[in-house]
Amino acid sequence: MNISNTISIALKAIFINKVRSLLTMLGVIIGVSSVVLLISIGKGLENFITQQFEDLGTNNVYISPGQIFGEDGSFASSQRGAIQSMSLSFTIQDVRAIERLRPQIRAVTFYSPFTDTARFQDNNKDVTILGTSDNYNQVLITQLEKGRWFDEGESKGAEKVAVLGYDIYQDLFGESDAIGKKVRIGSISYEVVGVAEKKGTGGFSGPSFDEFIYLPFSTASRIYNDNKIMNIVVKIQNEDEVESSIALIEKTMLDNYEEDEFSVFDQRELLNVITDILGMVTIALGGIAAISLLVGGIGIMNIMLVSVTERTKEIGLRKALGATPNLILLQFLIEAASLSILGGLIGLGIAYGGSLALQSFFPAKVTWDAVVLAFSVSTVVGLIFGAAPARRASRLSPIEALRYE
C-alpha cells in the first residue's frame, strides 16, 4: 500500500456515490458562490464609483454647506449637520472671492437645483434643473452628444436656453433632433442648444446626470426667484496644489462663514470615505455568506463519519494488507478535501456566471483575491471537518474492523 493507491481509492470513493457526493458539496458550493459573488459586486461597485469620480475631472475641490465630514473623517450624521446642509447656501460673491485666488485656481463653477415639469408636444416629465455657469461642462467634464453648451453671453444675459441630460432628451424627443427646438419647463419656453452624452450616476447613490436639465444660473434664479448657490466646484491648476488650495479656500470662506457652516473637500477625501463604507459592507456580506461554508463543512464531516462506519470492513482489510494508520488518515482527508475543493470549483463557476449575468444591470467584477480567498477557505474547511472522521478511521483496530457487521 502506497500513497498513489491511497489517493486513487479516495477519489474512487467520491465518484462511486455521485449523488451523495454532490449533496455533500452543496453547502460548500452555495458558500463559495455567495462569498465570491458578493465580493465581486462590492469590488465592482467600488470600481464603478471610482470611475465616476474620475470622469467628473481630476483636481476638483468641492464646497458644500454644513459639515459633510465628522471629526473621524467619516460622513457627519448629526441632526444639526443635516439641518445645516439643507438650510445654508452660498452667494455669487463667494464664487467671485474664490475666483480671485489665482494662480492656483484654474476655474470655478457653481450650481443650485430646482424642480419643475418639462414638456415637449405630448410628452412631459418631472425634472431636476441645475442652474449653473457657462463653464460647468469644463470643470465637471460634461461631454455633449449633440449641440453646444450655453456661452458666457447667454449666461450673463439670462437667455432662455437649455442643455438636456441624455435621458430627458430621450423621454421628450425620442430619436428626433432636439437642437433648436423649444421645450417648455413650467410655464416658460427654452431653446434646446445641447444634449449631454449619457453619463449615469454621480457616485454613491447619487442622482443621474442624465436626468438633469441645465440652465444658466442667471436665468434659473430669476425664473424661480432664488439666487442661492448650493454647491461650488473649483478646478485646481495642479494635483500637487490641491491641499494648499483647500487651505486657501477655507481661509477665504471663513471671512463670511463660521467653521461649521461649510465643508471644503476634494474627490479623494470623499472617495476614501465611500470606499471605506463599501469595504465594510462587502466584508459584512461576505461574512454572512461564509456561514454557508461552515454549514457545508459540517455536512462534509457528517457524511465522512457515515462513510467511515459504512467502510469499516474495507478499512480493516486495508490495514490487514499493510496499510498504516497514517495512510488511512490520508485517504479520508483526501476524500474530505476533494469534496470541498470540487464544491469550491463549482461555486466559483456559478459565481463567475452570475457576475457576467449581473453586469448588464449592476457592476460586478470577480477578482483574484476573492477567488483565492474562497478556494483557500473551502480547502481548509474540507481538511478541518474531515480531520475527525479520518482520525477515527485511522484508529480502528484491523481485527475489530474485519469482524464488524
Secondary structure, DSSP 8 states (H G I E B T S, - for coil): --HHHHHHHHHHHHHHTHHHHHHHHHHHHHHHHHHHHHHHHHHHHHHHHHHHHHHT-SSEEEEEES--B-TTSSB---HHHHHHHHH--B-HHHHHHHHTSTTTEEEEEEEEEEEEEEEETTEEEEEEEEEE-TTHHHHTT--EEEE----HHHHHTT--EEEE-HHHHHHHHTTS--TT-EEEETTEEEEEEEEE----B-STT--BGGGEEEEEHHHHHHHTT---B-EEEEEES-GGGHHHHHHHHHHHHTTTS-GGGEEEEEHHHHHHHHHHHHHHHHHHHHHHHHHHHHHHHHHHHHHHHHHHHHTHHHHHHHHHTT--HHHHHHHHHHHHHHHHHHHHHHHHHHHHHHHHHHTTTS-----HHHHHHHHHHHHHHHHHHHHHHHHHHHT--HHHHHT--
